[in-house]
Amino acid sequence: MNHTPHASWAEVYDLAYERSFGPLYGRLTDLTLNVISELCASPSHIIDFGAGTGRLAIPLAREGHEVVAVDPCEAMLEQLRKKANGVEIVTECCSMSDFRSSKPADLALGVFTVLLYIQEEQELLESLSAVRSALKDGGRMLVDVATSALFHGFEMSDGLLTRQVTIQSCGGAHYLYRESLELQNPDGDVTRYDDEFVIRRWATDEILEIARACGFVIERDLSAEFAGSGSQYFLLQTE
Ligand SMILES: C[S@@+](CC[C@H](N)C(=O)[O-])C[C@H]1O[C@@H](n2cnc3c(N)ncnc32)[C@H](O)[C@@H]1O
């Protein structure tokens, strides 16, 4: 499979997530922003890895932070730039492992399942090592680890949007994620979006061990605060 996940449906990504997860989605965003505001006063330098359409990057930039949004999917970054509507955010179209910066940051984000797109240990090592290099000494990373709760397909339909997600084991820790969306247009036509890509279910210990090998210590386990999100959240700090 040689394509970038999310590229085919980036323009309906926000609608799909808002409609599928309802108020929980907004509450998770508010909670994440509150945690970040306790970690760093504005203005801080924040790199949002896997920024997607800017769920966190845009409000953080509005709060006055200097934000770099990193994502390998140009179509997702295009949505981010449209929504930012003049708010200054630097966008970098690359994967976490390829990111390089000469200006060390205070905080890195890699949340809302960004790590499950990384399929091999070597790439995870290179990714967290690149994050470490992009941070100041004493800088931090907020990261989540998807639990088994997120490895189930679902279907929803609300008159505007019909969404079907299937997640099938490919054996071992790898899964095939399939997305199928139908959007009802005002003129009665239906627009269809399809995507499929491989994701990996990482064990928490695998990620934390690789984080330690890249020069992080586990500062806090924030999973209790994020209960119900389907992920464990950790605050890492550079040694
Ligand atoms: C589910 S979205 C989460 C977006 C955003 N972090 C949020 O909190 O709303 C996952 C994002 O990770 C991006 N991604 C996938 N592989 C990546 C990688 N190797 N490095 C950085 N981002 C990646 C995808 O393109 C997608 O935009």
Ligand as a Chemical Component Dictionary entry (heavy atoms), coordinates in Angstrom:
data_LIG
# 
_chem_comp.id                   LIG 
_chem_comp.type                 NON-POLYMER 
_chem_comp.pdbx_formal_charge   0 
_chem_comp.three_letter_code    LIG 
# 
loop_
_chem_comp_atom.comp_id 
_chem_comp_atom.atom_id 
_chem_comp_atom.alt_atom_id 
_chem_comp_atom.type_symbol 
_chem_comp_atom.charge 
_chem_comp_atom.model_Cartn_x 
_chem_comp_atom.model_Cartn_y 
_chem_comp_atom.model_Cartn_z 
_chem_comp_atom.pdbx_ordinal 
LIG C1  C1  C 0  -5.989 10.492 14.259 1  
LIG S1  S1  S 1  -5.029 11.817 13.588 2  
LIG C2  C2  C 0  -4.739 12.817 15.059 3  
LIG C3  C3  C 0  -4.559 14.285 14.725 4  
LIG C4  C4  C 0  -4.212 15.198 15.898 5  
LIG N1  N1  N 0  -3.010 14.792 16.600 6  
LIG C5  C5  C 0  -5.339 15.340 16.888 7  
LIG O1  O1  O 0  -5.048 15.247 18.074 8  
LIG O2  O2  O -1 -6.468 15.607 16.491 9  
LIG C6  C6  C 0  -3.437 11.093 13.345 10 
LIG C7  C7  C 0  -2.510 11.953 12.501 11 
LIG O3  O3  O 0  -1.190 11.390 12.562 12 
LIG C8  C8  C 0  -0.589 11.584 11.288 13 
LIG N2  N2  N 0  0.557  10.670 11.142 14 
LIG C9  C9  C 0  0.570  9.424  10.613 15 
LIG N3  N3  N 0  1.815  8.925  10.627 16 
LIG C10 C10 C 0  2.614  9.854  11.189 17 
LIG C11 C11 C 0  4.014  9.928  11.453 18 
LIG N4  N4  N 0  4.828  8.908  11.170 19 
LIG N5  N5  N 0  4.503  11.057 12.007 20 
LIG C12 C12 C 0  3.677  12.090 12.296 21 
LIG N6  N6  N 0  2.340  12.071 12.077 22 
LIG C13 C13 C 0  1.818  10.969 11.530 23 
LIG C14 C14 C 0  -1.736 11.322 10.327 24 
LIG O4  O4  O 0  -1.462 11.845 9.024  25 
LIG C15 C15 C 0  -2.892 12.018 11.033 26 
LIG O5  O5  O 0  -3.022 13.351 10.621 27 
# 
loop_
_chem_comp_bond.comp_id 
_chem_comp_bond.atom_id_1 
_chem_comp_bond.atom_id_2 
_chem_comp_bond.value_order 
_chem_comp_bond.pdbx_ordinal 
LIG C1  S1  SING 1  
LIG S1  C2  SING 2  
LIG S1  C6  SING 3  
LIG C2  C3  SING 4  
LIG C3  C4  SING 5  
LIG C4  N1  SING 6  
LIG C4  C5  SING 7  
LIG C5  O1  DOUB 8  
LIG C5  O2  SING 9  
LIG C6  C7  SING 10 
LIG C7  O3  SING 11 
LIG C7  C15 SING 12 
LIG O3  C8  SING 13 
LIG C8  N2  SING 14 
LIG C8  C14 SING 15 
LIG N2  C9  SING 16 
LIG N2  C13 SING 17 
LIG C9  N3  DOUB 18 
LIG N3  C10 SING 19 
LIG C10 C11 SING 20 
LIG C10 C13 DOUB 21 
LIG C11 N4  SING 22 
LIG C11 N5  DOUB 23 
LIG N5  C12 SING 24 
LIG C12 N6  DOUB 25 
LIG N6  C13 SING 26 
LIG C14 O4  SING 27 
LIG C14 C15 SING 28 
LIG C15 O5  SING 29 
# 
